[in-house]
Amino acid sequence: MLFCLPKPPLLRMAACLFIALGLVACAGTEKPKPTALEANPATLRVKEVWRVASGPSAAPLEMRVVGERVLVASSQGEITAIDAASGLPSWKSALTTALSAGIGTDGDYVAVVTRDNYLVVLREAKEIWRQKLASVTLTAPLVAGARVFLVSADRTVLAFDAGTGRKLWTQQRSGESLLLGQAGILMAMGDTLVTSQSGRLVGLNPQNGSVRWDVSVAVGRGVNEVERLVDLVAGTSRMGDELCVRAFQTSVACVDTASGKTRWTKSASGATGLGGNTVAIFGTESDGKVLAWRRSDGERLWGSEKLRFRGLSAPLAASGALVLGDAQGVVHFLSLQDGALLTRLATDGSPVVGSPLWVANTWVVVTQSGAVIGFRPE
């Protein structure tokens, strides 16, 4: 999905719509068929241990882990906190409007953004305030230090007092008129607020929004706005001060956030976030290839084409397996060493959305139909 910042409104938006429609037309109506699945070796013993209904999720809304609980939001505004060990919901809250981004939490405050551009903050499962925002927001808020941080689709970064909703500061960066309609990066690294702005990773002072460092991860190339579009997408791999990120359909890179310098960059054509461990970075390309890069220098370790065109989620590297879901509702467990299939399990037949999580010795996935499912190694 693409967004335009209208200048002037009607003409600019019309141009954007034609660009988007042109992309669809060029892509054609016939999609490649998903690769047939190989026989399941079931060398890794995994079982489903619980399943909770949370409401449909038409688009990925980031889950959050708080202790041994996982917080899940549906597109229609249902927020559910689930004990990952037992699968029992600990609380639920139903907002009166659909969501465009969520969830941010520090374990006390919970923040989400609605489709009609309101930042909503809850405490003890009850709404305590909401603030009208000037533009669309797709990136989950960050709650830290009794503050709520937000980055909108036009790359404006805002900070609010978590208890009162009072706006503390705004940092705005001019950018291109065409923006990616997908969640970006917003996270804390030590005492620095790290966010994505176009193809750049930026470190901000959380007290006032001033820039501490600014590093280019990817540069747009081409003759028109669509070809020049570069944005960093949600889903990162962090080890200490090192943060590895993906630039939409352009590259993957690892950045030293202490110095604000890029350690390495490799070309890649994916649209989802990354997974990783101390040895490697893992990602799924747009055509379904699963790739692993060496964390230290970005050299390719292995690649697998056995899940091509299956609409893969971002991967999770946890408990000795690389876990990812597909658009047919299947969860695949791959070897971290070479990408070989270890086992796979079905969900409810609807696409797996977002990246899986690992919490309380449980892999947790969410489907588009709203099933939150816990899988556990036997």
C-alpha positions in Angstrom: 0.0 0.0 0.0 1.2 3.5 -0.8 0.3 6.9 0.8 0.6 10.3 -0.7 1.1 13.6 1.1 -1.1 15.8 -1.1 0.4 19.0 -2.6 -2.1 20.3 -3.8 -4.6 17.9 -2.3 -6.8 16.8 -5.2 -4.1 16.7 -7.9 -1.5 15.1 -5.8 -3.8 12.4 -4.4 -5.1 11.6 -7.9 -1.5 11.2 -9.1 -0.8 8.8 -6.3 -3.9 6.7 -6.9 -2.9 6.4 -10.6 0.6 5.3 -9.6 -0.8 2.7 -7.3 -3.3 1.4 -9.8 -0.6 1.3 -12.4 1.5 -0.9 -10.2 -1.4 -3.3 -9.9 -2.1 -3.3 -13.6 1.6 -4.0 -14.4 1.7 -6.8 -11.9 -1.1 -8.6 -13.8 -4.0 -10.7 -12.5 -2.3 -14.1 -12.4 -0.1 -14.7 -9.4 2.5 -17.5 -9.2 1.1 -20.6 -7.5 2.5 -21.4 -4.1 5.2 -24.0 -4.1 3.9 -27.5 -3.2 4.9 -28.5 0.3 7.4 -31.3 0.7 6.7 -34.3 3.0 6.8 -33.2 6.7 9.8 -34.9 8.3 8.5 -33.9 11.8 12.0 -34.1 13.2 11.1 -31.4 15.7 8.3 -32.4 18.0 5.9 -29.4 18.4 2.3 -29.4 19.5 -0.5 -26.8 19.8 -1.1 -26.1 23.5 -3.8 -23.4 23.4 -5.9 -21.2 21.1 -7.7 -17.9 21.9 -10.1 -15.9 19.7 -9.1 -12.2 19.6 -11.0 -10.8 16.6 -10.0 -10.5 12.9 -6.7 -8.8 11.9 -6.9 -7.6 8.3 -3.4 -6.2 8.6 -0.5 -7.0 11.0 -0.8 -5.2 14.3 2.3 -5.7 16.4 1.9 -7.9 19.4 3.8 -7.1 22.6 5.3 -9.2 25.4 5.0 -8.2 29.0 6.6 -10.7 31.3 4.8 -14.0 30.4 1.8 -12.3 28.9 1.3 -11.4 25.2 -0.9 -8.5 24.2 -2.8 -8.8 20.9 -5.0 -6.3 19.1 -7.5 -7.0 16.4 -8.3 -4.6 13.5 -11.7 -3.8 15.0 -10.3 -2.6 18.3 -10.3 -5.6 20.6 -7.3 -5.8 22.9 -6.5 -9.1 24.7 -3.9 -9.9 27.2 -3.1 -13.6 27.3 -1.0 -15.6 29.7 1.3 -17.4 27.4 2.0 -20.3 29.8 -1.7 -21.2 30.2 -3.4 -19.6 27.2 -5.9 -17.9 29.5 -6.9 -14.3 28.8 -6.1 -12.1 31.8 -8.1 -9.1 30.5 -9.9 -7.8 27.5 -10.8 -4.3 26.3 -13.0 -3.4 23.3 -12.6 0.1 21.9 -15.3 1.7 19.8 -13.3 2.1 16.7 -11.0 0.1 14.3 -7.2 0.3 14.7 -4.4 1.3 12.4 -1.5 0.6 14.7 -0.8 -1.2 18.0 0.3 -2.2 20.5 2.8 -0.2 22.6 3.1 -0.9 26.3 5.4 -0.7 29.3 3.4 -3.2 31.3 1.4 -0.3 32.9 0.1 1.9 30.1 -1.1 0.4 26.8 -1.2 2.6 23.6 -2.8 2.0 20.2 -3.8 4.2 17.3 -7.3 4.2 15.6 -8.1 4.4 11.9 -9.7 7.8 12.5 -6.3 9.1 13.8 -6.7 9.0 17.6 -3.9 7.9 19.9 -5.7 6.0 22.7 -4.0 5.1 26.0 -5.4 2.5 28.5 -4.5 1.7 32.0 -5.8 -1.4 33.9 -7.7 -2.3 30.7 -9.6 1.0 30.8 -9.2 4.0 28.5 -7.7 7.0 30.3 -7.3 9.5 27.4 -7.2 9.9 23.6 -5.6 12.6 21.5 -6.5 13.5 17.9 -3.5 13.1 15.5 -2.9 15.2 12.4 -2.1 12.3 10.1 -2.3 8.5 9.6 -0.2 6.4 11.9 0.7 2.8 11.1 3.7 2.2 13.4 2.9 0.9 16.9 3.5 3.5 19.7 6.4 3.1 22.1 5.7 3.5 25.8 8.7 4.1 28.0 9.6 6.4 30.9 6.0 7.3 31.5 5.8 8.7 28.0 4.2 7.6 24.8 6.2 8.1 21.6 4.6 8.0 18.1 5.8 8.3 14.5 3.2 9.0 11.9 3.1 8.1 8.3 4.5 11.5 7.3 7.5 10.8 9.6 6.5 13.2 12.3 7.7 12.0 15.7 5.7 13.0 18.8 6.0 12.5 22.5 3.1 12.6 25.1 2.9 12.3 28.8 1.5 8.8 29.4 -0.6 9.8 32.4 -2.2 12.9 31.1 -2.0 12.9 27.3 -0.2 16.3 27.3 1.9 16.7 24.2 5.6 17.2 25.2 7.3 17.7 21.9 7.1 17.3 18.1 10.0 16.6 15.7 9.1 16.9 12.0 11.3 16.0 9.0 10.5 17.0 5.4 10.3 14.0 3.1 9.0 12.7 -0.2 5.3 13.0 -1.0 4.9 9.2 -1.6 5.1 7.1 1.5 5.0 3.4 2.2 1.7 2.3 3.9 3.4 -0.1 6.3 4.7 0.1 9.9 8.1 1.5 10.4 10.6 1.4 13.3 10.2 3.0 16.7 12.1 1.6 19.7 14.4 2.4 22.6 18.1 1.7 22.4 19.6 2.6 25.8 18.7 6.2 26.4 18.1 6.9 22.7 14.8 6.8 20.8 15.4 5.1 17.4 13.0 5.6 14.5 12.9 5.3 10.8 12.5 8.2 8.5 12.4 7.3 4.8 15.6 5.2 4.2 17.3 6.6 7.3 17.7 5.3 10.8 17.6 8.2 13.3 18.5 8.4 17.0 16.7 11.0 19.0 16.9 12.4 22.5 13.7 11.3 24.1 13.6 14.3 26.3 13.2 16.9 23.5 13.3 15.1 20.1 16.7 16.5 19.1 18.7 14.4 16.7 21.7 12.5 18.2 22.7 10.6 15.0 21.3 10.0 11.6 22.5 7.2 9.3 21.5 6.4 5.7 20.5 2.7 5.3 19.2 2.8 1.8 18.9 5.3 -1.0 16.0 5.4 -3.5 16.9 5.0 -7.2 14.9 5.4 -10.3 13.2 7.9 -12.5 9.8 8.3 -10.7 8.5 8.5 -7.2 7.6 4.8 -6.9 11.0 3.6 -8.0 12.6 6.1 -5.5 10.4 5.0 -2.6 12.6 3.8 0.3 11.3 3.1 3.8 12.5 1.0 6.7 10.0 -1.6 7.8 9.0 -2.9 11.3 10.7 -6.0 12.5 14.3 -5.7 13.6 17.0 -7.9 15.1 18.9 -6.4 18.0 22.1 -7.6 19.7 23.5 -5.1 22.2 24.1 -1.8 20.4 23.7 -3.4 17.0 20.4 -3.1 15.2 19.7 -5.0 11.9 16.9 -3.6 9.7 15.3 -4.0 6.3 14.7 -1.3 3.7 11.6 -2.1 1.7 12.5 -4.1 -1.5 16.0 -2.7 -1.3 18.4 -4.0 1.2 19.1 -5.4 4.7 21.7 -3.7 6.9 23.2 -3.7 10.4 23.9 -0.4 12.2 26.0 0.4 15.3 23.5 2.6 17.2 26.2 3.7 19.7 28.2 5.4 16.9 25.4 5.9 14.4 27.4 4.1 11.7 26.4 1.3 9.2 28.4 -1.9 9.7 27.3 -3.6 6.5 24.5 -3.5 3.8 23.4 -6.2 1.4 20.9 -6.0 -1.4 17.6 -7.8 -0.7 14.1 -7.7 -2.1 11.7 -8.2 0.8 8.9 -6.3 2.5 8.8 -7.8 6.0 11.0 -7.5 9.0 14.0 -9.6 10.1 14.7 -12.2 12.7 18.1 -13.1 14.1 20.4 -14.6 16.7 24.0 -14.1 17.7 25.2 -15.8 14.5 22.8 -14.8 11.7 20.1 -12.5 10.4 17.1 -14.2 8.8 14.6 -12.7 6.3 11.9 -13.7 3.8 12.0 -12.2 0.3 8.9 -11.1 -1.5 9.0 -14.2 -3.7 9.1 -16.5 -0.7 12.8 -17.2 -0.6 14.1 -17.6 3.0 17.6 -16.2 3.4 20.3 -16.1 6.2 23.1 -13.6 6.4 26.1 -13.8 8.7 25.6 -11.2 11.4 29.2 -10.1 11.6 29.6 -9.1 7.9 26.4 -9.8 6.0 27.8 -12.7 3.9 25.1 -15.1 2.7 25.0 -18.3 4.8 22.2 -20.1 3.1 19.0 -19.7 1.1 15.9 -21.9 0.7 13.4 -21.8 -2.1 11.1 -24.5 -0.8 8.4 -22.0 0.4 8.3 -19.7 -2.6 5.1 -17.7 -3.4 3.5 -18.8 -0.1 3.1 -15.3 1.3 5.6 -15.7 4.2 5.5 -13.7 7.4 8.6 -12.2 9.0 10.7 -14.9 10.7 11.4 -15.6 14.4 14.6 -17.3 15.5 13.9 -18.9 18.9 14.5 -22.1 20.8 16.6 -23.7 18.1 14.2 -23.1 15.1 13.3 -20.5 12.6 9.6 -20.0 12.7 7.4 -18.3 10.1 3.8 -18.5 8.9 2.3 -18.4 5.4 -0.8 -17.1 3.7 -2.3 -20.6 3.7 -2.3 -20.6 7.5 0.6 -23.0 7.9 3.4 -22.5 10.5 6.8 -23.7 9.3 9.7 -24.6 11.6 13.1 -24.5 9.8 16.7 -25.3 10.8 18.7 -22.3 11.7 21.8 -23.9 10.2 20.6 -24.6 6.7 16.9 -23.8 6.3 15.8 -27.4 6.1 12.3 -28.1 7.2 12.0 -29.5 10.7 8.2 -29.7 11.0 5.1 -27.7 10.2 1.6 -27.3 11.8 -1.7 -25.9 10.5 -3.6 -23.1 12.1 -7.2 -22.2 11.0 -6.5 -21.9 7.3 -6.3 -18.1 7.2 -3.0 -16.2 6.7 -0.6 -15.9 9.6 -0.1 -12.1 10.1 2.9 -10.4 11.7 5.9 -12.1 13.1 5.6 -15.0 15.6 6.7 -14.4 19.2 8.5 -16.5 21.7 7.3 -16.1 25.3 7.0 -18.5 28.3 8.5 -21.4 26.3 5.8 -20.9 23.7 5.8 -19.8 20.1 2.8 -17.5 19.5 1.2 -16.8 16.2 -1.9 -14.8 15.1 -4.0 -15.5 12.1 -6.0 -13.1 9.9 -9.3 -14.6 11.3 -8.2 -13.7 14.8 -6.9 -17.0 16.3 -4.0 -16.5 18.7 -2.3 -19.9 18.9 0.4 -21.2 21.2 2.8 -23.9 20.0 5.3 -25.6 22.4 8.2 -27.9 21.9 7.6 -31.4 23.3 
